[in-house]
Amino acid sequence: MLPFLINWGLIQFRTLNLFLILGFIAAGFLFWRKAREEHYEESEIFDGFLLSSLVGLIASRAGFIILQFSQFGGDVWRWFNIIGAPGFNVLIGGAAAALFMYRFGLKKKWDVFEVVDFWTLAISFALGVLWIGMFLDGTSFGHATQLPWGILFPGVLEKHHPIQLYFAAMYFGLFYYLSWADYHYRTFNWYRAGKNTAQTGFMTSVFLISTAGFSFLMTFFRPTQFVVQGISLDAIIYGLLTLAGLYLLYTRSGRSIVSPRRRQANRENTPLIPR
């Protein structure tokens, strides 16, 4: 492990912070490049990215502090001391950033799902970089294991699952797939549902399903992340998010859970007469 790049007395710089910066720069470049290809106003699209990143960072840190409040308590300095007491909740931060980007896009009257598609492509790469940083930092590892690929992390006596590398591999693989799908999903007949064109939102749906589904799988290999009054909510949260992703994929494909006939009847506010 390499938790510190610089550790000269009072001068310290964590490896995790470097990878956080690298991930931010990479995501910003990828997002800007895609937006420019689709002829969005560069200054506005980058404003949205910067603001969503700031919101995500604050929410990620705040979520981590709330969930680990027994370690932080009322020590405000410790809340802001990401060097001496690092830690972020990636899921909470990502959700907050995505929601902000969605609302920002609505305000600008963009195709919001197209913009969030760009964002998920960029953020998948950034998250891969961030999890590599967590691995080098020696934080967020999984349960103890006797498997050959278990790793001995600083401060523990047993080998543990390198959860950070599992997530990094998943996100880099997801980035590779989304990069390919960006140019091909409009040709998927099953996604177009027989229509001539495909709606945006495919990449957002796949990102949500992949992240939530993989996080659900990882609940068997790492400590609980969401605990309320001693009750673990991880499986429930990740399960609901997976279902939300599947629902989004289904509806963005142009399908509807409500039948066309019933939907028309609801619009006209008339009773549906059985045949």
ABEGO torsion letter per residue (X at the ends): XBABABBBEABBBBAAAAAAAAAAAAAAAAAAAAAAAAGBBAAAAAAAAAAAAAAAAAAAAAAAAAAAAAAAEABAAAAABAAABBEBBAAAAAAAAAAAAAAAAAAAGBBAAAAAAAAAAAAAAAAAAAAAAAAAAGBGBBBBBABAABBBBBGBABBBBBAAAAAAAAAAAAAAAAAAAAAAAAABAAAAGGBABBBBGAAAAAAAAAAAAAAAAAAAABBBABBBGGBBAAAAAAAAAAAAAAAAAAAAAGBBABBAAAAAAAAAGBBBBBX
